[in-house]
């Protein structure tokens, strides 16, 4: 039952700014609707080969959990990933001087295009959506936290960029620049946000995760930070973990924000 998602619709979402289209899947709950929209934004990689070989992003436990709560779940594959290819707009740049803010905004552009498309679909409520971002997708989602008209809440799961440089655990590219960018993203961020990490995340260890959350909140963002115990494997795969790992934290956050 944990991974039983609803009926699946396939779409191609125009992303005019990038001159490409994004493949997308929508999982609808049972019933007639209208359903509130939840958008899940996938992670990324600096390696072109890794991006090209990536399968279409799937979050079966998370999507099924959202369906059971009455959300229709939209997952779109952003440009530069998977078989769809296209221009990769999210490049963070060289490790010594990465542009984490520009990368977040580029990711946010694709998420925003998918969000606008999803909210306009038949059977979808016009209520503000829930945006859940995994890793780089979570980092990009933070750049949309000023959009209170279309977004009711943001959940960043293992959100960030620049982790595991050269494939080494806890070896981040210019972490000070990442923290500074988190502060910049927090300016004007009025959408309630949950920043969720696991203790054994090899990309964003607890100390760095706390710094990112503190910088984001310190700039005035309405954000909560939750650090979960270690999970099986690498904690950076938190969004793919079984429901029992993260459901309590998500339930509590959504309840506090009336979602």
Backbone as CSV, one residue per row, in Angstrom:
resi,resn,N_x,N_y,N_z,CA_x,CA_y,CA_z,C_x,C_y,C_z
1,UNK,0.828,-1.218,0.000,0.000,0.000,0.000,0.854,1.257,0.000
2,UNK,2.043,1.162,0.617,2.871,2.364,0.777,3.253,2.993,-0.539
3,UNK,3.373,2.215,-1.601,3.801,2.774,-2.894,2.721,2.659,-3.969
4,UNK,1.474,2.472,-3.563,0.379,2.383,-4.530,-0.099,3.781,-4.895
5,UNK,0.398,4.299,-6.002,-0.013,5.632,-6.439,-1.294,5.533,-7.252
6,UNK,-1.933,6.685,-7.449,-3.189,6.726,-8.177,-3.005,6.660,-9.674
7,UNK,-4.081,6.985,-10.389,-4.051,6.964,-11.848,-2.990,7.926,-12.380
8,UNK,-2.270,7.492,-13.414,-1.160,8.292,-13.939,-1.525,8.907,-15.275
9,UNK,-1.322,10.219,-15.392,-1.483,10.934,-16.650,-0.101,11.405,-17.113
10,UNK,0.144,11.339,-18.410,1.416,11.778,-18.976,1.220,13.103,-19.702
11,UNK,2.188,13.997,-19.534,2.099,15.317,-20.156,3.463,15.728,-20.711
12,UNK,3.413,16.694,-21.604,4.612,17.415,-22.023,4.369,18.877,-21.682
13,UNK,5.205,19.414,-20.830,5.012,20.770,-20.326,5.908,21.737,-21.106
14,UNK,5.342,22.732,-21.762,6.181,23.714,-22.464,6.931,24.593,-21.469
15,UNK,8.214,24.730,-21.707,9.033,25.637,-20.896,9.594,26.662,-21.869
16,UNK,8.806,27.690,-22.109,9.074,28.641,-23.182,10.415,29.334,-22.997
17,UNK,10.718,29.718,-21.777,11.964,30.454,-21.515,13.188,29.662,-21.951
18,UNK,13.144,28.323,-21.772,14.283,27.482,-22.135,14.173,26.944,-23.558
19,UNK,13.034,27.163,-24.208,12.855,26.687,-25.565,12.750,25.178,-25.670
20,UNK,12.286,24.532,-24.606,12.173,23.075,-24.592,10.845,22.692,-23.952
21,UNK,10.573,21.393,-23.948,9.414,20.857,-23.244,9.902,19.857,-22.203
22,UNK,9.170,19.742,-21.111,9.535,18.838,-20.030,8.554,17.680,-19.972
23,UNK,9.078,16.468,-19.893,8.218,15.308,-19.670,7.689,15.359,-18.241
24,UNK,6.445,14.966,-18.069,5.846,15.033,-16.739,4.839,13.926,-16.532
25,UNK,4.659,13.552,-15.282,3.654,12.582,-14.886,2.833,13.173,-13.758
26,UNK,1.529,12.929,-13.804,0.621,13.375,-12.753,-0.091,12.157,-12.191
27,UNK,-0.043,12.001,-10.877,-0.701,10.894,-10.197,-1.898,11.452,-9.434
28,UNK,-3.092,11.019,-9.852,-4.323,11.541,-9.270,-4.848,10.578,-8.209
29,UNK,-5.364,11.115,-7.099,-6.018,10.245,-6.115,-7.330,9.704,-6.666
30,UNK,-7.892,8.744,-5.961,-9.217,8.262,-6.330,-10.243,9.356,-6.057
31,UNK,-11.312,9.377,-6.854,-12.353,10.375,-6.651,-12.408,11.368,-7.786
32,UNK,-13.344,12.294,-7.655,-13.605,13.241,-8.738,-12.817,14.541,-8.632
33,UNK,-12.323,14.868,-7.469,-11.615,16.138,-7.301,-12.590,17.290,-7.138
34,UNK,-12.167,18.534,-7.237,-10.786,18.916,-7.586,-9.802,18.604,-6.462
35,UNK,-8.561,18.317,-6.861,-7.514,17.947,-5.930,-6.499,19.074,-5.776
36,UNK,-6.011,19.229,-4.576,-4.913,20.168,-4.369,-3.653,19.595,-5.029
37,UNK,-2.799,20.464,-5.545,-1.612,20.017,-6.267,-0.400,19.949,-5.343
38,UNK,0.350,18.852,-5.484,1.676,18.744,-4.879,2.673,18.490,-6.000
39,UNK,3.703,19.298,-6.077,4.737,19.139,-7.101,6.005,18.641,-6.427
40,UNK,6.599,17.583,-6.981,7.871,17.065,-6.462,8.962,17.381,-7.478
41,UNK,9.991,18.110,-7.038,11.117,18.498,-7.900,12.320,17.614,-7.594
42,UNK,12.850,16.978,-8.609,13.950,16.022,-8.443,15.297,16.710,-8.248
43,UNK,16.305,15.908,-7.909,17.661,16.408,-7.740,18.394,16.547,-9.073
44,UNK,19.697,16.772,-8.996,20.489,16.985,-10.202,21.911,16.491,-9.951
45,UNK,22.764,16.670,-10.949,24.177,16.309,-10.846,24.979,17.224,-11.747
46,UNK,26.188,17.520,-11.337,27.051,18.331,-12.184,27.545,17.551,-13.407
47,UNK,27.636,16.242,-13.290,28.166,15.409,-14.362,27.162,15.276,-15.508
48,UNK,27.522,15.708,-16.729,26.606,15.529,-17.870,26.267,14.069,-18.113
49,UNK,27.240,13.176,-17.930,26.980,11.749,-18.153,25.963,11.225,-17.154
50,UNK,26.094,11.618,-15.898,25.148,11.165,-14.874,23.740,11.674,-15.165
51,UNK,23.636,12.912,-15.616,22.313,13.459,-15.935,21.693,12.745,-17.129
52,UNK,22.499,12.485,-18.150,21.979,11.858,-19.369,21.490,10.441,-19.100
53,UNK,22.116,9.754,-18.157,21.763,8.374,-17.867,20.645,8.245,-16.842
54,UNK,20.199,9.364,-16.290,19.194,9.314,-15.226,17.844,8.865,-15.767
55,UNK,17.204,7.975,-15.029,15.843,7.573,-15.370,14.887,8.702,-14.988
56,UNK,13.656,8.616,-15.519,12.652,9.595,-15.122,12.484,9.522,-13.604
57,UNK,12.474,10.665,-12.924,12.437,10.646,-11.453,11.149,10.030,-10.911
58,UNK,11.313,9.161,-9.936,10.172,8.509,-9.298,10.321,8.612,-7.780
59,UNK,9.227,8.903,-7.119,9.182,8.978,-5.661,7.944,8.211,-5.195
60,UNK,7.966,6.883,-5.336,6.735,6.102,-5.151,6.115,6.214,-3.763
61,UNK,6.917,6.119,-2.713,6.343,6.184,-1.367,5.798,7.580,-1.074
62,UNK,6.541,8.594,-1.458,6.115,9.973,-1.216,4.870,10.316,-2.022
63,UNK,4.836,9.909,-3.291,3.672,10.197,-4.136,2.430,9.481,-3.619
64,UNK,2.585,8.221,-3.196,1.446,7.471,-2.681,0.926,8.098,-1.389
65,UNK,1.832,8.520,-0.529,1.456,9.175,0.738,0.663,10.452,0.465
66,UNK,1.101,11.225,-0.507,0.401,12.452,-0.863,-0.959,12.153,-1.488
67,UNK,-1.022,11.143,-2.348,-2.306,10.753,-2.940,-3.319,10.397,-1.857
68,UNK,-2.880,9.667,-0.853,-3.812,9.258,0.203,-4.320,10.455,1.004
69,UNK,-3.600,11.548,0.950,-4.027,12.769,1.622,-4.772,13.724,0.698
70,UNK,-5.110,13.230,-0.483,-5.944,14.000,-1.388,-5.204,14.918,-2.336
71,UNK,-3.883,14.787,-2.418,-3.098,15.612,-3.338,-2.907,14.890,-4.671
72,UNK,-3.054,15.615,-5.762,-2.577,15.147,-7.060,-1.092,15.506,-7.144
73,UNK,-0.276,14.561,-7.587,1.177,14.714,-7.518,1.767,14.866,-8.914
74,UNK,2.417,15.987,-9.159,3.043,16.264,-10.453,4.556,16.158,-10.318
75,UNK,5.157,15.377,-11.210,6.620,15.245,-11.267,7.048,15.575,-12.693
76,UNK,7.900,16.574,-12.842,8.382,16.978,-14.161,9.898,16.818,-14.217
77,UNK,10.383,16.345,-15.349,11.823,16.194,-15.562,12.369,17.476,-16.192
78,UNK,13.263,18.144,-15.478,13.750,19.449,-15.925,14.737,19.310,-17.091
79,UNK,14.915,20.387,-17.861,15.833,20.344,-19.004,17.248,19.941,-18.582
80,UNK,17.906,19.183,-19.470,19.271,18.752,-19.202,19.366,17.458,-18.438
81,UNK,18.225,16.788,-18.221,18.201,15.540,-17.465,17.527,14.442,-18.296
82,UNK,18.060,13.234,-18.204,17.409,12.088,-18.807,17.361,12.129,-20.324
83,UNK,16.453,11.340,-20.882,16.362,11.196,-22.343,15.916,12.479,-23.020
84,UNK,15.173,13.300,-22.307,14.678,14.536,-22.929,15.809,15.492,-23.271
85,UNK,16.892,15.424,-22.526,18.038,16.291,-22.810,17.685,17.760,-22.708
86,UNK,18.165,18.533,-23.666,17.930,19.973,-23.642,19.042,20.693,-22.895
87,UNK,18.997,22.020,-22.882,20.058,22.801,-22.239,20.013,22.643,-20.729
88,UNK,21.171,22.456,-20.137,21.263,22.377,-18.678,21.483,23.782,-18.140
89,UNK,20.469,24.342,-17.534,20.497,25.727,-17.083,20.910,25.869,-15.617
90,UNK,21.090,24.754,-14.918,21.274,24.779,-13.467,22.727,24.675,-13.021
91,UNK,23.649,24.754,-13.955,25.072,24.577,-13.630,25.491,25.542,-12.521
92,UNK,26.130,25.005,-11.499,26.570,25.847,-10.382,27.921,26.487,-10.625
93,UNK,28.626,26.040,-11.662,29.921,26.628,-11.966,31.066,25.921,-11.273
94,UNK,32.279,26.495,-11.324,33.465,25.840,-10.763,33.375,25.674,-9.250
95,UNK,34.015,24.638,-8.765,33.901,24.285,-7.348,34.448,25.369,-6.419
96,UNK,35.475,26.082,-6.843,36.061,27.106,-5.976,35.225,28.373,-5.912
97,UNK,34.415,28.621,-6.944,33.602,29.848,-6.951,32.220,29.569,-7.553
98,UNK,31.457,28.665,-6.958,30.157,28.313,-7.524,29.130,29.430,-7.367
99,UNK,28.225,29.495,-8.329,27.127,30.460,-8.276,25.887,29.720,-7.783
100,UNK,25.794,29.540,-6.498,24.696,28.773,-5.935,23.364,29.509,-6.032
101,UNK,23.405,30.813,-5.983,22.171,31.580,-6.077,21.610,31.512,-7.506
102,UNK,22.490,31.678,-8.501,22.053,31.574,-9.887,21.540,30.183,-10.216
103,UNK,22.193,29.167,-9.672,21.754,27.797,-9.883,20.364,27.573,-9.307
104,UNK,20.127,28.076,-8.090,18.808,27.937,-7.459,17.728,28.596,-8.300
105,UNK,18.025,29.763,-8.800,17.019,30.492,-9.581,16.731,29.811,-10.910
106,UNK,17.752,29.211,-11.508,17.532,28.487,-12.761,16.656,27.255,-12.524
107,UNK,16.926,26.536,-11.441,16.084,25.395,-11.083,14.664,25.861,-10.807
108,UNK,14.543,26.964,-10.108,13.224,27.506,-9.769,12.424,27.855,-11.018
109,UNK,13.093,28.312,-12.070,12.384,28.662,-13.295,11.647,27.472,-13.891
110,UNK,12.319,26.315,-13.906,11.678,25.111,-14.436,10.561,24.638,-13.518
111,UNK,10.790,24.713,-12.191,9.741,24.320,-11.244,8.522,25.217,-11.419
112,UNK,8.746,26.513,-11.579,7.641,27.461,-11.733,6.837,27.183,-12.998
113,UNK,7.516,26.812,-14.081,6.808,26.485,-15.322,5.925,25.255,-15.138
114,UNK,6.448,24.238,-14.456,5.663,23.034,-14.183,4.499,23.345,-13.250
115,UNK,4.746,24.199,-12.270,3.705,24.573,-11.313,2.551,25.286,-12.013
116,UNK,2.859,26.231,-12.873,1.828,26.965,-13.598,0.998,26.012,-14.459
117,UNK,1.670,25.072,-15.096,0.971,24.087,-15.925,0.047,23.228,-15.068
118,UNK,0.562,22.726,-13.958,-0.214,21.842,-13.100,-1.440,22.510,-12.507
119,UNK,-1.305,23.753,-12.095,-2.423,24.456,-11.481,-3.530,24.767,-12.492
120,UNK,-3.210,24.681,-13.768,-4.187,24.984,-14.810,-4.879,23.722,-15.347
121,UNK,-4.509,22.555,-14.827,-5.089,21.312,-15.319,-6.519,21.123,-14.812
122,UNK,-7.326,20.478,-15.625,-8.688,20.153,-15.213,-8.651,19.205,-14.014
123,UNK,-9.498,19.466,-13.047,-9.564,18.613,-11.864,-8.590,18.990,-10.772
124,UNK,-7.810,20.053,-10.993,-6.866,20.527,-9.981,-7.419,21.782,-9.331
125,UNK,-7.386,21.821,-8.022,-7.870,22.977,-7.274,-6.990,24.194,-7.542
126,UNK,-7.583,25.370,-7.416,-6.789,26.595,-7.557,-6.180,27.031,-6.236
127,UNK,-6.272,26.189,-5.200,-5.637,26.487,-3.916,-4.116,26.465,-4.090
128,UNK,-3.381,27.240,-3.310,-1.920,27.221,-3.419,-1.358,25.806,-3.257
129,UNK,-0.362,25.493,-4.052,0.182,24.138,-4.125,1.213,23.881,-3.037
130,UNK,1.481,22.610,-2.843,2.589,22.159,-2.004,3.756,21.827,-2.927
131,UNK,4.916,22.411,-2.677,6.106,22.132,-3.484,7.111,21.392,-2.619
132,UNK,7.501,20.201,-3.065,8.484,19.378,-2.358,9.688,19.209,-3.268
133,UNK,10.847,19.594,-2.788,12.051,19.492,-3.599,13.072,18.578,-2.971
134,UNK,13.675,17.724,-3.783,14.709,16.809,-3.322,16.084,17.312,-3.754
135,UNK,17.000,17.478,-2.813,18.382,17.862,-3.101,18.428,19.171,-3.893
136,UNK,18.942,19.155,-5.124,18.986,20.384,-5.922,17.593,20.906,-6.221
137,UNK,16.610,20.001,-6.301,15.234,20.443,-6.478,14.715,21.191,-5.266
138,UNK,15.138,20.760,-4.088,14.775,21.483,-2.870,15.457,22.833,-2.788
139,UNK,16.697,22.875,-3.231,17.434,24.134,-3.256,16.745,25.122,-4.197
140,UNK,16.336,24.648,-5.367,15.623,25.515,-6.297,14.273,25.955,-5.768
141,UNK,13.590,25.061,-5.054,12.280,25.408,-4.502,12.374,26.582,-3.534
142,UNK,13.492,26.701,-2.829,13.654,27.805,-1.874,13.637,29.159,-2.584
143,UNK,14.014,29.170,-3.846,13.998,30.420,-4.600,12.587,30.851,-4.966
144,UNK,11.597,30.001,-4.695,10.199,30.325,-4.980,9.423,30.669,-3.711
145,UNK,10.097,30.797,-2.602,9.410,30.959,-1.320,8.791,32.337,-1.128
146,UNK,8.898,33.202,-2.115,8.185,34.467,-2.061,6.853,34.423,-2.790
147,UNK,6.553,33.281,-3.433,5.350,33.160,-4.265,4.177,32.642,-3.425
148,UNK,3.652,33.496,-2.564,2.577,33.063,-1.668,1.238,32.935,-2.376
149,UNK,1.113,33.479,-3.566,-0.142,33.355,-4.303,-0.343,31.933,-4.833
150,UNK,0.742,31.282,-5.261,0.610,29.962,-5.886,1.112,28.817,-5.017
151,UNK,1.887,29.132,-3.961,2.506,28.081,-3.152,2.059,28.221,-1.700
152,UNK,1.497,27.125,-1.166,1.048,27.138,0.219,2.141,26.760,1.192
153,UNK,3.077,25.913,0.763,4.191,25.496,1.619,5.258,24.849,0.747
154,UNK,6.483,24.853,1.266,7.621,24.227,0.592,8.270,23.252,1.562
155,UNK,8.604,22.077,1.065,9.366,21.102,1.849,10.644,20.801,1.089
156,UNK,11.778,21.163,1.667,13.068,20.870,1.074,13.667,19.653,1.756
157,UNK,13.819,18.556,1.017,14.381,17.320,1.565,15.829,17.204,1.107
158,UNK,16.758,17.256,2.062,18.196,17.226,1.745,18.557,18.320,0.753
159,UNK,17.988,19.505,0.947,18.153,20.599,-0.008,19.567,21.174,0.017
160,UNK,20.103,21.438,-1.177,21.422,22.057,-1.276,22.057,21.791,-2.625
161,UNK,23.286,22.268,-2.780,24.078,22.057,-3.980,25.533,21.872,-3.570
162,UNK,26.323,21.314,-4.486,27.772,21.275,-4.301,28.294,20.193,-3.396
163,UNK,27.478,19.204,-3.056,27.927,18.157,-2.145,28.722,17.061,-2.830
164,UNK,29.488,16.347,-2.026,30.298,15.205,-2.492,31.187,15.573,-3.672
165,UNK,31.902,16.665,-3.565,32.874,17.024,-4.590,33.899,15.911,-4.744
166,UNK,34.205,15.553,-5.987,35.137,14.473,-6.330,34.682,13.128,-5.775
167,UNK,33.380,13.029,-5.482,32.831,11.774,-4.997,33.107,11.477,-3.537
168,UNK,33.624,12.450,-2.809,33.978,12.207,-1.409,32.894,12.734,-0.470
169,UNK,32.555,11.949,0.527,31.536,12.324,1.501,31.960,13.562,2.280
170,UNK,30.990,14.411,2.572,31.203,15.624,3.370,32.329,16.487,2.795
171,UNK,32.417,16.522,1.479,33.415,17.333,0.790,32.665,18.282,-0.137
172,UNK,32.265,19.415,0.420,31.403,20.346,-0.306,32.207,21.426,-1.006
173,UNK,31.714,21.832,-2.156,32.304,22.951,-2.877,31.927,24.262,-2.183
174,UNK,32.915,24.984,-1.686,32.719,26.315,-1.116,31.479,26.393,-0.219
175,UNK,31.465,25.648,0.888,30.275,25.652,1.750,29.916,27.029,2.287
176,UNK,30.908,27.900,2.445,30.607,29.252,2.913,29.739,30.004,1.903
177,UNK,29.989,29.761,0.618,29.172,30.399,-0.419,27.754,29.808,-0.433
178,UNK,27.643,28.523,-0.126,26.328,27.900,-0.064,25.505,28.501,1.080
179,UNK,26.144,28.688,2.229,25.455,29.279,3.375,25.038,30.713,3.064
180,UNK,25.928,31.468,2.428,25.595,32.850,2.059,24.419,32.881,1.089
181,UNK,24.389,31.947,0.145,23.282,31.890,-0.806,21.981,31.524,-0.106
182,UNK,22.057,30.668,0.907,20.849,30.330,1.675,20.272,31.578,2.333
183,UNK,21.146,32.439,2.824,20.678,33.692,3.407,20.014,34.576,2.374
184,UNK,20.594,34.626,1.173,19.995,35.436,0.110,18.627,34.884,-0.291
185,UNK,18.499,33.562,-0.335,17.218,32.956,-0.692,16.165,33.199,0.389
186,UNK,16.606,33.348,1.626,15.679,33.578,2.723,15.090,34.972,2.760
187,UNK,15.700,35.909,2.065,15.190,37.279,2.040,13.859,37.332,1.292
188,UNK,12.829,37.745,1.968,11.509,37.833,1.345,10.794,36.508,1.202
189,UNK,11.295,35.456,1.877,10.711,34.116,1.750,9.591,33.941,2.763
190,UNK,8.364,34.237,2.358,7.246,34.189,3.280,6.462,32.897,3.289
191,UNK,6.729,31.996,2.336,6.005,30.729,2.290,6.531,29.809,3.394
192,UNK,5.652,29.210,4.219,6.120,28.278,5.258,6.960,27.159,4.645
193,UNK,8.110,26.906,5.239,9.071,25.965,4.669,9.567,24.996,5.727
194,UNK,9.699,23.739,5.344,10.320,22.719,6.183,11.613,22.282,5.515
195,UNK,12.702,22.351,6.260,13.995,21.869,5.788,14.293,20.573,6.527
196,UNK,14.310,19.474,5.792,14.384,18.144,6.376,15.656,17.434,5.903
197,UNK,16.455,16.983,6.854,17.708,16.275,6.545,17.816,15.037,7.432
198,UNK,18.678,14.106,7.033,19.005,12.943,7.852,20.439,13.086,8.365
199,UNK,20.697,12.526,9.528,22.012,12.689,10.165,23.143,12.106,9.350
200,UNK,22.872,11.097,8.517,23.949,10.471,7.745,23.935,10.884,6.283
201,UNK,23.514,12.119,6.022,23.559,12.662,4.667,25.018,12.955,4.319
202,UNK,25.560,12.269,3.317,26.971,12.448,2.969,27.217,13.699,2.134
203,UNK,26.162,14.333,1.663,26.271,15.583,0.910,26.205,16.784,1.848
204,UNK,25.263,16.746,2.775,25.055,17.876,3.687,24.977,17.332,5.112
205,UNK,26.141,17.264,5.737,26.240,16.740,7.102,25.480,17.651,8.066
206,UNK,25.146,17.154,9.249,24.333,17.936,10.186,24.826,19.352,10.448
207,UNK,26.125,19.530,10.605,26.633,20.874,10.903,26.328,21.839,9.761
208,UNK,26.551,21.391,8.525,26.283,22.256,7.374,24.777,22.461,7.198
209,UNK,23.996,21.401,7.385,22.541,21.533,7.265,22.009,22.570,8.254
210,UNK,22.530,22.550,9.464,22.090,23.536,10.475,22.493,24.947,10.058
211,UNK,23.678,25.088,9.501,24.116,26.415,9.045,23.218,26.942,7.931
212,UNK,22.858,26.060,6.995,21.990,26.476,5.898,20.630,26.937,6.432
213,UNK,20.069,26.157,7.336,18.769,26.518,7.902,18.859,27.815,8.700
214,UNK,19.941,27.982,9.458,20.094,29.191,10.270,20.230,30.424,9.388
215,UNK,20.971,30.306,8.280,21.133,31.448,7.374,19.817,31.785,6.693
216,UNK,19.092,30.763,6.284,17.809,30.963,5.607,16.813,31.629,6.553
217,UNK,16.709,31.110,7.764,15.788,31.690,8.742,16.272,33.048,9.222
218,UNK,17.574,33.197,9.319,18.135,34.461,9.794,17.825,35.629,8.886
219,UNK,17.549,35.331,7.611,17.198,36.387,6.654,15.706,36.719,6.692
220,UNK,14.978,36.038,7.580,13.557,36.337,7.740,12.615,35.289,7.205
221,UNK,13.146,34.168,6.692,12.290,33.127,6.132,11.470,32.446,7.222
222,UNK,10.262,32.057,6.856,9.369,31.304,7.744,9.705,29.832,7.573
223,UNK,10.677,29.335,8.324,11.195,27.994,8.069,11.394,27.206,9.355
224,UNK,11.179,25.902,9.252,11.471,24.954,10.319,12.593,24.033,9.856
225,UNK,13.409,23.604,10.793,14.499,22.683,10.490,14.298,21.419,11.312
226,UNK,14.327,20.264,10.642,14.200,18.977,11.327,15.323,18.065,10.849
227,UNK,16.073,17.534,11.808,17.139,16.582,11.504,16.688,15.203,11.976
228,UNK,16.513,14.295,11.036,16.065,12.946,11.357,17.252,12.036,11.681
229,UNK,17.021,10.962,12.414,18.101,10.003,12.702,18.641,9.393,11.416
230,UNK,19.797,8.738,11.497,20.356,8.093,10.301,19.375,7.089,9.704
231,UNK,19.385,6.991,8.385,18.554,6.017,7.696,19.451,4.974,7.036
232,UNK,18.856,3.918,6.558,19.626,2.881,5.886,20.274,3.447,4.625
233,UNK,21.547,3.151,4.426,22.256,3.683,3.270,22.695,5.109,3.517
234,UNK,22.633,5.930,2.490,23.047,7.329,2.576,21.827,8.186,2.893
235,UNK,21.941,9.011,3.910,20.836,9.879,4.294,20.431,10.871,3.232
236,UNK,21.269,11.055,2.199,20.895,11.978,1.134,19.729,11.423,0.310
237,UNK,19.463,10.131,0.432,18.342,9.508,-0.278,17.073,9.540,0.570
238,UNK,16.970,10.489,1.459,15.842,10.577,2.381,14.501,10.599,1.656
239,UNK,14.410,11.284,0.533,13.138,11.392,-0.195,12.674,10.056,-0.753
240,UNK,13.589,9.094,-0.845,13.251,7.770,-1.363,13.089,6.740,-0.255
241,UNK,13.255,7.167,0.979,13.156,6.257,2.111,11.705,5.853,2.353
242,UNK,11.486,4.766,3.082,10.110,4.358,3.392,9.351,5.444,4.148
243,UNK,8.064,5.422,3.986,7.178,6.425,4.587,7.402,6.591,6.084
244,UNK,7.651,5.502,6.783,7.797,5.563,8.239,8.932,6.490,8.671
245,UNK,9.899,6.706,7.801,11.063,7.533,8.149,10.690,9.008,8.254
246,UNK,9.924,9.509,7.302,9.696,10.954,7.193,8.255,11.394,7.398
247,UNK,7.304,10.459,7.426,5.885,10.831,7.450,5.515,11.642,8.684
248,UNK,6.090,11.311,9.840,5.757,12.045,11.053,6.115,13.519,10.952
249,UNK,7.295,13.799,10.436,7.738,15.190,10.301,6.878,15.938,9.291
250,UNK,6.542,15.293,8.173,5.717,15.951,7.159,4.296,16.161,7.659
251,UNK,3.751,15.152,8.312,2.400,15.274,8.865,2.301,16.466,9.810
252,UNK,3.260,16.565,10.720,3.225,17.637,11.714,3.346,19.005,11.058
253,UNK,4.227,19.122,10.082,4.417,20.405,9.387,3.163,20.803,8.639
254,UNK,2.560,19.886,7.887,1.368,20.203,7.122,0.203,20.548,8.052
255,UNK,0.087,19.844,9.167,-0.987,20.134,10.115,-0.825,21.522,10.699
256,UNK,0.400,21.904,11.030,0.638,23.227,11.613,0.294,24.343,10.629
257,UNK,0.359,24.033,9.340,0.103,25.054,8.324,-1.224,24.859,7.606
258,UNK,-2.080,24.016,8.156,-3.431,23.864,7.628,-3.484,23.258,6.250
259,UNK,-2.568,22.353,5.947,-2.469,21.760,4.610,-2.730,20.267,4.660
